[in-house]
Amino acid sequence: MLWFGKSKEQEKREVLEQLPQPPGTKEKKEVREIPIDSVVLNPYQPRKNMDPESLEELASSIKEVGVLQPIIVREIGEERYELIAGERRWRAARLAGLSLIPAMVIEATEKEALSFALIENLQRSDLNPLEEAYGYKRLMQEFDLTQEEIAQMVGKKQSTIANKLRLLKLPVIVQEKLMNGTITERHARALLKLPSETEIMKALKQIEQRKLNVSQTEELVDKMLGLISQEMKNKGNRPPQNLKDLYGFICKTLSKFEKQGVSFNVVLDEERGELRISFLRGEGYEGWQGGSSR
């Protein structure tokens, strides 16, 4: 077998050099008709959603002119084939009532079939952004490929790959909204600027309730970031509210001088309502312009 007993680097090289290629890029393969019910779906197919109306239109076309481009499969048993590329054509052909479908049968290991199915689909323009992101993630996990290598394989910029992968950091509910088309990829990318899931969900609620477009969403996010920044600034400047808070504030502030060899002893006396600060001699005592406070 191609994949057993080999290092990650060897596997990566063989993925890059020996992937099954689409028709016409290697030696010509024979196309033959196979029973449509003998084909099983590839479990690694990145496409999750298919538009029913679009499938019906393709099925109508197939009834008129047939399947113009063969599907690509690999043999997995006697008269059993696993689909590698062409799921939409296969589904539409079934809708059209075909019993046979033109297919190119290639020799491929399970991992080769996985890589080919992912790459073939990732080169399509109609994948949902999340389907695309999960496809890239799968290539990175299964074959230890870098973003740069994937970009070269699918003919896209590395920054495009990185931006798609960032979508996977969104909360699940936001990913679902992106998958079903409630929000666009640009909406989702704007939400990624927010620092927490709580803030993201607040913004998502506003987007849905107010039906915000991308520009309005970006303005909303910028406004939220400004408020968060101001709140943090105000919190940092807020004076201590009681002796315990003051004690903690003083200890934190004076601890900065410990690197200079200067030490302080801070004592909290809640009964008397006092904080006593003693300056202790240390290595930095002579050079430090300070003193004790009471």
Secondary structure as UniProt FT lines:
FT   TURN            4..5
FT   HELIX           8..18
FT   TURN            23..24
FT   STRAND          31..35
FT   HELIX           36..38
FT   STRAND          39..40
FT   TURN            43..44
FT   HELIX           52..65
FT   STRAND          71..77
FT   TURN            78..79
FT   STRAND          80..85
FT   HELIX           87..95
FT   TURN            96..97
FT   STRAND          100..106
FT   HELIX           110..122
FT   HELIX           129..143
FT   HELIX           147..154
FT   HELIX           158..166
FT   HELIX           167..169
FT   HELIX           172..179
FT   TURN            180..181
FT   HELIX           185..191
FT   TURN            192..193
FT   HELIX           197..210
FT   HELIX           214..237
FT   HELIX           243..254
FT   HELIX           255..260
FT   STRAND          263..269
FT   TURN            270..273
FT   STRAND          274..280
FT   TURN            283..287
//
